[in-house]
Amino acid sequence: MLITPAYAQAAAGGDTNSMLMSLLPFALIFVIMYFLILRPQQKKVKDHAELVKNIRRGDTVVTTGGLVGKVTKVVDDDQIEFEISDGVRVRQMRQMISGVRAKGEPAKEKGDLSKDETAAG
């Protein structure tokens, strides 16, 4: 059986519509992966960064290693110091904090004295 030249040329030419249809499943998988995996992960990272940025003195924190302690001092933008037992203080990188259990009172400014403190002093 012989193939005519016209039939051979039509078979060799790629159809643009079939190429789009073959790429459609890959695009659909990427969109599903974005909404199910990438977007929630980005939200989790953003929430953790916000949590770490808002750590104040008096907060009870949990580290990724499992230590639980009360923040005694915010050293700088990268480190905090917290007390895990009476007299035992540990310095920790902020990024290694996995959670804040209890919010503490914000530190009072020197010029921000309440009526109770001025009456007592």
C-alpha positions in Angstrom: 0.0 0.0 0.0 1.4 3.4 -1.0 0.8 6.6 0.9 0.0 9.6 -1.3 2.2 12.7 -0.7 -0.8 14.9 0.3 -1.7 12.5 3.1 1.9 12.3 4.3 2.1 16.1 4.5 -1.1 16.5 6.5 0.1 13.9 9.0 3.5 15.6 9.5 2.0 19.1 10.3 1.3 19.5 14.0 -2.2 20.7 15.1 -2.0 23.7 17.4 -5.2 22.7 19.1 -3.9 19.3 20.0 -0.7 20.8 21.4 -2.7 23.1 23.7 -4.9 20.1 24.8 -1.7 18.2 25.7 -0.4 21.0 27.9 -3.7 21.7 29.6 -3.3 18.9 32.2 0.1 20.3 33.3 -1.3 23.8 33.7 -4.3 22.4 35.6 -1.9 20.5 37.9 0.1 23.6 38.6 -3.0 25.7 39.5 -4.2 23.0 41.8 -0.8 22.7 43.4 -0.6 26.4 43.9 -3.9 26.6 45.8 -3.4 23.4 47.8 0.3 23.6 48.7 2.1 26.8 47.8 -0.5 29.4 48.9 -1.1 27.9 52.4 2.7 27.6 52.9 3.2 31.2 52.1 0.5 32.2 54.5 2.0 30.1 57.3 5.5 31.7 56.7 3.9 35.1 56.8 2.0 34.3 60.1 5.2 33.0 61.7 7.2 36.1 60.7 4.4 38.2 62.2 4.4 36.1 65.4 8.2 36.4 65.8 8.2 40.1 65.1 5.7 40.8 67.8 7.4 38.9 70.7 7.6 41.2 73.8 9.0 41.0 77.3 6.7 38.9 79.5 5.5 36.6 76.7 5.6 32.8 77.3 7.2 31.2 74.3 7.9 27.7 73.0 11.0 27.0 71.0 11.3 24.5 68.2 13.4 22.3 70.6 10.5 22.2 73.1 11.8 24.6 75.7 9.1 26.7 77.3 10.1 30.0 79.0 9.2 33.6 79.8 10.8 36.3 77.8 12.9 38.5 80.0 14.7 40.7 77.4 14.5 41.4 73.7 18.2 41.6 72.8 17.9 42.8 69.2 16.0 42.0 66.0 17.5 38.5 65.8 17.7 37.4 69.5 15.6 37.2 72.6 16.5 36.1 76.1 14.1 34.0 78.1 14.0 32.4 81.5 13.3 28.6 81.5 13.7 28.2 85.3 14.5 30.5 88.3 17.8 32.1 87.4 18.4 30.1 84.2 18.3 32.4 81.2 18.8 31.3 77.6 19.4 33.4 74.5 17.5 32.2 71.4 17.3 33.2 67.8 13.8 34.6 67.1 13.3 32.4 64.1 13.6 29.3 66.3 10.4 30.3 68.3 7.6 28.0 67.3 4.8 29.6 69.3 3.7 32.1 71.9 1.5 30.6 74.6 0.6 33.6 76.7 1.0 37.3 75.9 2.7 39.3 78.5 2.2 42.9 79.5 4.1 45.3 77.2 7.1 47.0 78.8 6.4 50.3 80.3 8.2 53.4 79.2 10.2 55.4 81.7 8.0 58.5 81.2 4.8 56.4 81.2 4.1 56.0 84.9 0.6 55.4 86.1 -1.1 57.0 89.1 -0.5 53.9 91.3 3.3 54.0 90.7 3.6 57.7 91.4 1.5 57.5 94.5 3.6 54.6 95.8 6.9 56.3 95.0 
